[in-house]
Amino acid sequence: MPQAPVIVWFRDDLRLSDNPALSKAAASGGPVICLYIREETGTGQRAMGAAAAWWLAQSLRALGADLERLGQRLILRSGKAAEVLASVIAETGAGSVVWNRRYDAGGIATDKAIKSDLAARGITAESFGANLLREPWEVKSAVGEPMKVFTPFWRAHQRLGHIRAPLRVPTALPAFAGPVASETVEEWGLEPTRPNWAAGFTDHWTPGEAGAQARLKAFLAGSLDGYADGRDRPDRASTSRLSPHLRFGEISPVQIWHRTHMVAGMEPGRDVSKFLAEVGWREFAYHLLFHFPHLPEANYQHRFDAFPWRADAPALKAWQKGLTGYPIVDAGLRELWHTGWMHNRVRMIVASFLVKHLLIDWRAGEAWFWDTLVDADVANNPASWQWVAGSGADAAPYFRIFNPMLQGEKFDPKGDYVRRWVPELAGLPAKAIHTPWEAPLAILHKAGVRLGETYPRPIVDHDAARARALAAFATIREPSAA
């Protein structure tokens, strides 16, 4: 009897190397069916944002091309995952399904139900850890509880020792001989057309596994040296920009971990430690999501349920469009719109501005990032927003209110970042570019800046906004902090 085919269900793991599910299927020796399902929403899982959908289209094409070089084909189907799998099994006689785990509540519930259903029908289902260094349940406090503070979490994580070696691309991946119907990326309408607001994305990104590996190689050869300090400079190419590749699993954190240590040698040093700690923050975010499944929509600290957020649609719109009158904030939001990405230091600045200067609920900002970031991540995005808002685990203290002028002067000292993304201020000298409302009229005139016309005046006064924020946070301060 011929061996029954194995279905590899791709999800957020769009790569061939270090893919445990794919390696398991290859090791079976039987025919392999590579399947990606565009799952229907309404099953407890969050619908993908528009920018991430653009990336997905490119990544699926890249994965399809990589599989073709192995004599394989990527099958695309849409619908409820359980129904799609049942259909493909019926069409092919597949005897097993393998996939790599996900950690959001909706994904976990879907996968558990599918495993149960397949087992009842005599179909083997097996899942693997592929997109984290360790599973969320492996890192525990001294008393066996989930960790709530990053630094102890990361220390405990590292004390667990060895990180498994990355897996190679399978040398053989026998294809299923029969016909299997497939939809197309184009049919899914993942890419914008009228207007094509993602037209500039291709100037900044190369989605796919090859692009991810090239990005890591370039970072390790260049920006890793000096990363600990340079990572805060948005005016420089000082970060890895691996986040969207990690989001879609085009590269694994295990690969990043080992490649970085190979480059660093026996003594990693400050730059390497800081870079790997950023990988660790992603681990911590998934740890939180797994143990606190409502992280994307509910305050981790329940006292924030009583926080007096303001409903201010015009201010929110000005923030989204990068028209707040604060240059470093506007530069970040315009970078986001044009590239689908924003420098991490600037993410903190613009998030702080929304929740503290404008007192707008962090969920409004998180939703905007979810829709406009190519790296919109189900764990990282809400965990980071809650950290800035003060409502999350190991959060920034409520009284930490970024001064956008000082942040700009410190991390964009010559104003190059602002000039790139806020070109109407490009003619201003460095000493005026972060505070154009304080510049003499002669300087503004020479630069062609007319406040309130070519560039907005600040939509809120910094000192007044800070005082208002502190008063609002005081209403929910814990008794011990009163």
C-alpha positions as a printed NumPy array, in Angstrom:
array([[  0.   ,   0.   ,   0.   ],
       [  1.357,   3.454,  -0.848],
       [  2.042,   5.708,   2.114],
       [ -0.699,   8.23 ,   2.843],
       [  0.218,  11.868,   2.177],
       [  1.109,  14.291,   4.94 ],
       [ -0.384,  17.789,   4.94 ],
       [  1.891,  20.595,   6.15 ],
       [ -0.372,  23.42 ,   7.258],
       [  1.629,  26.637,   6.947],
       [  0.57 ,  29.61 ,   9.089],
       [  2.984,  32.204,  10.523],
       [  5.961,  30.08 ,   9.519],
       [  6.466,  30.874,   5.836],
       [  9.922,  29.346,   5.468],
       [ 11.603,  26.073,   4.522],
       [ 14.57 ,  26.155,   6.913],
       [ 14.11 ,  25.549,  10.636],
       [ 10.52 ,  24.528,  10.074],
       [  9.802,  21.605,  12.426],
       [  6.449,  20.733,  10.852],
       [  7.931,  20.639,   7.367],
       [ 10.913,  18.592,   8.57 ],
       [  8.551,  16.115,  10.234],
       [  6.592,  15.711,   7.017],
       [  9.78 ,  15.22 ,   5.   ],
       [ 11.039,  12.597,   7.449],
       [  7.858,  10.547,   6.963],
       [  9.057,   9.539,   3.526],
       [  5.572,   9.892,   2.093],
       [  4.067,  12.449,  -0.271],
       [  3.82 ,  15.955,   1.163],
       [  1.051,  18.476,   0.549],
       [  1.95 ,  22.071,   1.405],
       [ -1.153,  24.046,   2.348],
       [ -1.841,  27.621,   3.413],
       [ -5.348,  28.511,   4.579],
       [ -6.704,  32.019,   4.581],
       [ -8.933,  31.476,   7.57 ],
       [-12.328,  33.073,   7.903],
       [-12.618,  35.624,  10.682],
       [-15.243,  35.324,  13.37 ],
       [-13.593,  32.265,  14.905],
       [-11.972,  34.165,  17.768],
       [ -8.974,  35.08 ,  15.639],
       [ -8.087,  38.62 ,  14.729],
       [ -8.482,  39.694,  11.102],
       [ -5.162,  40.682,   9.558],
       [ -4.47 ,  44.378,   9.066],
       [ -4.144,  45.889,   5.604],
       [ -0.371,  46.421,   5.628],
       [  0.28 ,  42.914,   6.936],
       [ -2.015,  41.541,   4.217],
       [  0.216,  43.21 ,   1.62 ],
       [  3.243,  41.499,   3.151],
       [  1.437,  38.167,   3.249],
       [  0.815,  38.32 ,  -0.497],
       [  4.512,  38.819,  -1.209],
       [  5.571,  36.191,   1.317],
       [  3.231,  33.546,  -0.092],
       [  4.592,  34.152,  -3.576],
       [  8.141,  33.803,  -2.268],
       [  7.298,  30.598,  -0.391],
       [  5.574,  29.191,  -3.462],
       [  8.665,  29.852,  -5.579],
       [ 10.927,  28.267,  -2.954],
       [  8.725,  25.169,  -2.845],
       [  8.704,  24.901,  -6.627],
       [ 12.48 ,  24.596,  -6.57 ],
       [ 11.975,  21.492,  -4.398],
       [  9.455,  20.091,  -6.832],
       [  6.571,  21.09 ,  -4.586],
       [  3.52 ,  23.31 ,  -4.888],
       [  1.902,  25.619,  -2.347],
       [ -1.838,  25.001,  -2.201],
       [ -3.925,  28.022,  -1.244],
       [ -7.415,  27.628,   0.152],
       [ -9.758,  29.965,   2.015],
       [-12.544,  29.25 ,   4.504],
       [-12.9  ,  27.727,   7.941],
       [ -9.711,  25.841,   8.691],
       [-11.459,  22.661,   9.859],
       [-13.585,  22.525,   6.715],
       [-10.659,  23.229,   4.394],
       [ -8.539,  20.528,   6.006],
       [-11.396,  18.047,   5.81 ],
       [-11.812,  18.824,   2.117],
       [ -8.131,  18.425,   1.284],
       [ -7.967,  15.182,   3.268],
       [-10.961,  13.84 ,   1.344],
       [ -9.411,  14.834,  -1.987],
       [ -5.977,  13.367,  -1.292],
       [ -6.413,  10.58 ,   1.238],
       [ -3.974,  12.288,   3.58 ],
       [ -3.351,  10.376,   6.788],
       [ -1.801,  13.093,   8.911],
       [ -1.59 ,  16.852,   9.343],
       [  1.337,  18.708,  10.894],
       [  1.667,  22.374,  11.819],
       [  3.638,  24.77 ,  13.986],
       [  1.92 ,  26.207,  17.042],
       [  0.371,  29.609,  17.548],
       [ -0.32 ,  31.187,  20.909],
       [ -3.306,  33.534,  20.671],
       [ -6.524,  32.355,  22.281],
       [ -8.456,  32.079,  19.02 ],
       [ -5.687,  30.167,  17.293],
       [ -5.241,  27.795,  20.229],
       [ -8.967,  27.081,  20.39 ],
       [ -9.141,  26.431,  16.643],
       [ -6.143,  24.125,  16.705],
       [ -7.411,  22.14 ,  19.695],
       [-10.79 ,  21.615,  18.05 ],
       [ -9.155,  20.512,  14.801],
       [ -6.84 ,  18.087,  16.593],
       [ -9.8  ,  16.548,  18.379],
       [-11.827,  16.289,  15.183],
       [ -8.983,  14.736,  13.21 ],
       [ -8.249,  12.213,  15.949],
       [-11.903,  11.153,  15.966],
       [-11.607,  10.446,  12.255],
       [ -8.391,   8.48 ,  12.583],
       [ -6.162,  11.244,  11.216],
       [ -2.917,  11.953,  13.035],
       [ -2.351,  15.58 ,  13.977],
       [  0.888,  16.863,  15.439],
       [  2.048,  20.367,  16.341],
       [  5.499,  21.802,  16.996],
       [  7.19 ,  24.791,  18.556],
       [  8.791,  26.801,  15.771],
       [  8.438,  30.542,  16.213],
       [  9.784,  31.134,  19.728],
       [ 13.038,  30.294,  21.464],
       [ 11.039,  28.501,  24.163],
       [  7.392,  27.699,  24.645],
       [  5.478,  30.197,  26.828],
       [  4.823,  27.622,  29.533],
       [  8.498,  26.665,  29.909],
       [  9.603,  29.872,  31.651],
       [  8.275,  30.113,  35.213],
       [  8.889,  31.998,  38.405],
       [ 10.524,  30.349,  41.411],
       [  7.075,  29.249,  42.599],
       [  6.038,  27.939,  39.194],
       [  3.885,  30.892,  38.113],
       [  3.926,  32.957,  34.893],
       [  6.413,  35.812,  34.844],
       [  5.139,  39.387,  34.979],
       [  8.345,  41.44 ,  34.789],
       [ 10.67 ,  41.333,  31.805],
       [ 14.104,  41.338,  33.444],
       [ 13.428,  38.345,  35.747],
       [ 11.676,  36.631,  32.83 ],
       [ 14.679,  37.038,  30.559],
       [ 17.079,  35.867,  33.265],
       [ 14.941,  32.79 ,  33.92 ],
       [ 14.699,  32.21 ,  30.169],
       [ 18.473,  32.251,  29.798],
       [ 19.016,  30.046,  32.865],
       [ 17.162,  27.253,  31.074],
       [ 20.282,  26.912,  28.97 ],
       [ 20.621,  25.409,  25.519],
       [ 18.526,  26.653,  22.613],
       [ 17.919,  23.867,  20.106],
       [ 19.866,  23.963,  16.86 ],
       [ 18.036,  25.239,  13.773],
       [ 16.85 ,  22.665,  11.26 ],
       [ 18.062,  22.561,   7.671],
       [ 15.89 ,  22.737,   4.591],
       [ 14.675,  19.2  ,   3.804],
       [ 16.783,  17.579,   1.086],
       [ 13.789,  15.687,  -0.292],
       [ 10.14 ,  16.656,  -0.242],
       [  8.137,  14.183,  -2.346],
       [  5.118,  15.801,  -3.961],
       [  1.618,  14.361,  -4.005],
       [  1.031,  13.019,  -7.499],
       [ -2.669,  13.743,  -7.79 ],
       [ -4.4  ,  17.032,  -8.594],
       [ -5.206,  19.408,  -5.756],
       [ -7.182,  22.545,  -6.521],
       [ -5.685,  25.829,  -5.386],
       [ -6.799,  29.414,  -5.233],
       [ -4.393,  32.231,  -6.114],
       [ -2.893,  35.12 ,  -4.197],
       [ -4.455,  37.492,  -6.703],
       [ -7.933,  36.105,  -6.061],
       [ -7.579,  36.973,  -2.387],
       [ -7.234,  40.693,  -3.031],
       [ -4.588,  41.179,  -0.355],
       [ -2.923,  44.092,  -2.114],
       [ -4.397,  47.588,  -2.441],
       [ -5.122,  48.9  ,  -5.925],
       [ -7.196,  52.082,  -5.946],
       [ -5.338,  53.781,  -4.465],
       [ -2.245,  51.63 ,  -4.142],
       [ -1.072,  53.091,  -0.842],
       [  1.53 ,  50.314,  -0.566],
       [  3.319,  51.324,  -3.781],
       [  6.363,  52.534,  -1.843],
       [  6.685,  49.438,   0.315],
       [  8.756,  47.571,  -2.268],
       [ 11.467,  50.239,  -1.997],
       [ 12.015,  49.246,   1.624],
       [ 11.3  ,  45.516,   1.892],
       [ 12.043,  42.142,   0.347],
       [  9.467,  39.767,   1.857],
       [ 10.25 ,  36.069,   1.895],
       [ 12.8  ,  33.726,   3.431],
       [ 15.657,  34.851,   1.194],
       [ 14.951,  38.481,   2.059],
       [ 14.911,  37.627,   5.769],
       [ 18.238,  35.826,   5.612],
       [ 19.787,  38.678,   3.633],
       [ 18.473,  41.197,   6.143],
       [ 19.992,  39.274,   9.077],
       [ 23.317,  38.871,   7.276],
       [ 23.529,  42.579,   6.507],
       [ 22.643,  43.544,  10.068],
       [ 25.186,  41.225,  11.661],
       [ 27.876,  42.519,   9.303],
       [ 27.028,  46.174,   9.88 ],
       [ 24.658,  47.686,  12.417],
       [ 25.196,  45.091,  15.161],
       [ 28.44 ,  46.871,  16.007],
       [ 27.256,  49.816,  18.103],
       [ 23.672,  48.528,  18.301],
       [ 23.28 ,  49.118,  22.057],
       [ 23.488,  52.872,  21.542],
       [ 22.645,  53.207,  17.866],
       [ 19.321,  51.384,  18.142],
       [ 17.726,  54.578,  19.501],
       [ 18.706,  56.691,  16.496],
       [ 15.942,  56.836,  13.864],
       [ 18.151,  59.025,  11.668],
       [ 20.468,  56.05 ,  11.093],
       [ 20.085,  52.53 ,   9.7  ],
       [ 20.846,  51.159,  13.149],
       [ 18.282,  48.398,  13.75 ],
       [ 17.824,  44.937,  12.272],
       [ 14.414,  45.59 ,  10.645],
       [ 13.752,  41.874,  11.05 ],
       [ 10.379,  42.351,  12.748],
       [  8.118,  41.718,   9.712],
       [ 10.187,  38.685,   8.747],
       [  9.717,  37.337,  12.274],
       [  6.021,  38.219,  12.192],
       [  5.465,  35.959,   9.191],
       [  7.956,  33.325,  10.243],
       [ 10.239,  33.854,   7.253],
       [ 13.043,  33.492,   9.756],
       [ 12.948,  31.968,  13.223],
       [ 14.275,  33.44 ,  16.472],
       [ 16.298,  30.238,  16.831],
       [ 18.124,  31.044,  13.599],
       [ 18.716,  34.619,  14.732],
       [ 19.972,  33.438,  18.116],
       [ 22.522,  30.998,  16.723],
       [ 23.684,  33.173,  13.814],
       [ 24.228,  36.09 ,  16.198],
       [ 26.238,  33.958,  18.602],
       [ 28.306,  32.601,  15.72 ],
       [ 29.239,  36.134,  14.697],
       [ 29.825,  37.269,  18.28 ],
       [ 32.066,  34.366,  19.264],
       [ 32.728,  33.344,  22.848],
       [ 32.217,  36.794,  24.398],
       [ 28.991,  38.331,  23.08 ],
       [ 29.469,  41.835,  24.474],
       [ 27.021,  44.666,  25.133],
       [ 25.717,  45.078,  21.573],
       [ 24.883,  41.404,  21.154],
       [ 23.319,  41.171,  24.603],
       [ 21.1  ,  44.171,  23.885],
       [ 20.036,  42.828,  20.492],
       [ 19.168,  39.417,  21.882],
       [ 17.268,  41.09 ,  24.725],
       [ 15.044,  42.646,  22.036],
       [ 14.378,  39.112,  20.788],
       [ 13.685,  38.36 ,  24.444],
       [ 11.046,  41.098,  24.634],
       [  9.201,  39.336,  21.822],
       [  9.401,  36.118,  23.851],
       [  8.016,  37.98 ,  26.868],
       [  5.138,  39.385,  24.809],
       [  4.115,  35.871,  23.763],
       [  4.507,  34.676,  27.339],
       [  2.049,  37.38 ,  28.388],
       [ -0.367,  36.663,  25.537],
       [ -0.441,  32.955,  26.314],
       [ -1.087,  33.478,  30.023],
       [ -3.291,  36.559,  29.589],
       [ -5.227,  35.859,  26.369],
       [ -7.219,  39.102,  26.514],
       [ -4.056,  41.206,  26.225],
       [ -5.043,  42.76 ,  22.84 ],
       [ -8.279,  44.248,  24.142],
       [ -8.233,  44.348,  27.963],
       [ -6.028,  46.182,  30.442],
       [ -3.514,  43.859,  32.049],
       [ -3.783,  46.027,  35.167],
       [ -7.476,  46.239,  35.937],
       [ -7.195,  49.58 ,  37.713],
       [ -6.861,  51.109,  34.255],
       [-10.446,  50.067,  33.541],
       [-11.389,  53.248,  35.394],
       [ -8.978,  55.511,  33.542],
       [-10.658,  58.691,  32.192],
       [ -9.755,  58.357,  28.515],
       [-10.908,  61.152,  26.216],
       [-12.943,  60.657,  23.047],
       [-11.341,  63.102,  20.608],
       [-11.809,  62.073,  16.976],
       [-10.123,  65.173,  15.452],
       [ -7.029,  64.713,  17.627],
       [ -6.876,  61.005,  16.787],
       [ -7.118,  61.805,  13.063],
       [ -4.364,  64.421,  13.335],
       [ -2.177,  61.857,  15.092],
       [ -2.869,  59.185,  12.476],
       [ -1.999,  61.543,   9.615],
       [  1.133,  62.926,  11.244],
       [ -0.285,  66.424,  11.671],
       [  0.123,  66.969,  15.411],
       [  2.543,  69.879,  15.095],
       [  5.252,  67.905,  16.931],
       [  7.861,  67.045,  14.259],
       [  9.275,  63.801,  15.708],
       [  5.743,  62.468,  16.263],
       [  4.618,  63.436,  12.768],
       [  7.763,  62.009,  11.188],
       [  7.131,  58.636,  12.796],
       [  3.526,  58.42 ,  11.703],
       [  4.398,  59.413,   8.154],
       [  7.203,  56.872,   8.045],
       [  4.619,  54.314,   9.126],
       [  2.211,  55.289,   6.345],
       [  4.849,  55.32 ,   3.601],
       [  6.814,  52.206,   4.588],
       [  4.541,  50.098,   6.799],
       [  7.106,  50.325,   9.593],
       [  8.294,  52.724,  12.273],
       [ 11.548,  52.925,  14.207],
       [ 11.121,  51.455,  17.685],
       [ 12.241,  54.544,  19.628],
       [  9.765,  56.616,  17.632],
       [  7.018,  54.058,  18.267],
       [  7.421,  54.758,  21.965],
       [  7.35 ,  58.513,  21.389],
       [  4.218,  58.515,  19.231],
       [  2.448,  56.026,  21.519],
       [  3.244,  58.094,  24.586],
       [  1.964,  61.194,  22.802],
       [ -1.363,  59.555,  22.005],
       [ -2.1  ,  58.098,  25.432],
       [ -0.559,  60.807,  27.592],
       [ -0.595,  64.077,  25.667],
       [ -3.984,  63.383,  24.076],
       [ -5.379,  60.965,  26.706],
       [ -6.744,  58.731,  23.949],
       [ -7.225,  55.057,  24.805],
       [ -4.212,  52.896,  23.939],
       [ -6.537,  50.537,  22.074],
       [ -7.139,  53.215,  19.425],
       [ -3.409,  53.456,  18.8  ],
       [ -2.947,  49.704,  18.886],
       [ -5.703,  49.32 ,  16.278],
       [ -4.026,  51.884,  14.006],
       [ -0.683,  50.108,  14.283],
       [ -2.41 ,  46.779,  13.685],
       [ -3.776,  48.036,  10.379],
       [ -0.74 ,  49.973,   9.147],
       [  2.303,  47.965,  10.325],
       [  3.704,  45.216,   8.119],
       [  5.041,  43.668,  11.34 ],
       [  1.731,  43.913,  13.239],
       [  2.175,  41.089,  15.706],
       [ -0.589,  39.573,  17.802],
       [  1.564,  39.633,  20.955],
       [  4.152,  42.376,  20.474],
       [  1.72 ,  45.065,  19.353],
       [ -0.657,  45.026,  22.365],
       [  2.092,  44.234,  24.881],
       [  4.113,  47.228,  23.74 ],
       [  1.125,  49.576,  23.69 ],
       [  0.143,  48.531,  27.19 ],
       [  3.728,  49.011,  28.33 ],
       [  3.703,  52.622,  27.126],
       [  0.209,  53.296,  28.486],
       [  1.181,  52.006,  31.92 ],
       [ -1.586,  49.416,  31.919],
       [  0.563,  46.424,  31.024],
       [  2.907,  44.006,  32.72 ],
       [  6.224,  45.541,  33.752],
       [  4.834,  48.802,  32.38 ],
       [  6.501,  52.17 ,  32.192],
       [  5.479,  54.191,  35.276],
       [  2.461,  56.43 ,  34.802],
       [  4.535,  59.552,  35.37 ],
       [  6.908,  58.718,  32.492],
       [  5.648,  61.141,  29.875],
       [  7.987,  61.546,  26.936],
       [  8.823,  65.129,  26.019],
       [  8.68 ,  64.928,  22.203],
       [ 10.927,  67.96 ,  21.737],
       [ 13.682,  66.573,  23.972],
       [ 13.291,  63.105,  22.449],
       [ 13.762,  64.594,  18.995],
       [ 16.784,  66.644,  20.011],
       [ 18.412,  63.66 ,  21.706],
       [ 17.787,  60.932,  19.141],
       [ 17.561,  62.98 ,  15.93 ],
       [ 20.061,  65.701,  16.807],
       [ 20.599,  67.042,  13.289],
       [ 16.948,  66.649,  12.329],
       [ 17.681,  64.296,   9.432],
       [ 14.854,  61.915,  10.339],
       [ 12.336,  64.743,  10.535],
       [ 13.575,  66.243,   7.251],
       [ 13.084,  62.927,   5.48 ],
       [  9.507,  62.375,   6.578],
       [  8.301,  65.94 ,   7.172],
       [  9.763,  67.635,   4.09 ],
       [  7.888,  70.893,   4.699],
       [ 10.311,  71.461,   7.6  ],
       [ 13.434,  70.419,   5.671],
       [ 14.761,  73.971,   5.424],
       [ 14.862,  74.54 ,   9.172],
       [ 18.187,  74.386,  11.012],
       [ 18.735,  71.628,  13.573],
       [ 18.224,  73.985,  16.512],
       [ 14.697,  74.827,  15.302],
       [ 13.461,  71.701,  13.582],
       [ 12.039,  70.018,  16.687],
       [ 10.385,  73.2  ,  17.989],
       [  9.365,  75.208,  14.919],
       [  6.787,  77.202,  16.909],
       [  9.647,  78.688,  18.923],
       [ 11.717,  79.693,  15.886],
       [ 12.044,  83.38 ,  14.94 ],
       [  9.854,  84.474,  12.062],
       [ 12.908,  85.175,   9.951],
       [ 14.088,  81.566,  10.308],
       [ 10.628,  80.237,   9.46 ],
       [ 10.337,  82.573,   6.469],
       [ 13.732,  81.541,   5.113],
       [ 12.74 ,  77.871,   5.396],
       [  9.376,  78.474,   3.733],
       [  7.483,  77.416,   6.849],
       [  4.168,  79.094,   7.651],
       [  2.815,  77.67 ,  10.876],
       [ -0.841,  76.86 ,  10.632],
       [ -0.581,  76.711,   6.825],
       [  2.333,  74.632,   5.535],
       [  2.758,  72.87 ,   8.884],
       [  0.341,  72.773,  11.835],
       [  0.869,  74.408,  15.159],
       [  0.959,  71.946,  18.095],
       [ -2.514,  70.532,  18.675],
       [ -1.87 ,  70.545,  22.42 ],
       [  0.536,  72.399,  24.682],
       [  3.14 ,  70.048,  26.135],
       [  3.167,  71.433,  29.676],
       [ -0.615,  71.604,  29.915],
       [ -0.952,  68.095,  28.455],
       [  1.579,  66.713,  30.908],
       [ -0.231,  68.247,  33.864],
       [ -3.559,  66.912,  32.596],
       [ -2.105,  63.433,  32.155],
       [ -0.629,  63.357,  35.637],
       [ -3.971,  64.422,  37.08 ],
       [ -5.763,  61.703,  35.134],
       [ -3.298,  59.005,  36.185],
       [ -3.575,  60.139,  39.805],
       [ -7.267,  59.158,  39.787],
       [ -6.371,  55.485,  39.39 ],
       [ -3.095,  55.408,  41.282],
       [ -2.708,  52.432,  43.56 ],
       [ -3.126,  53.268,  47.27 ],
       [  0.519,  52.39 ,  47.933],
       [  1.587,  55.006,  45.392],
       [ -0.715,  57.737,  46.725]])
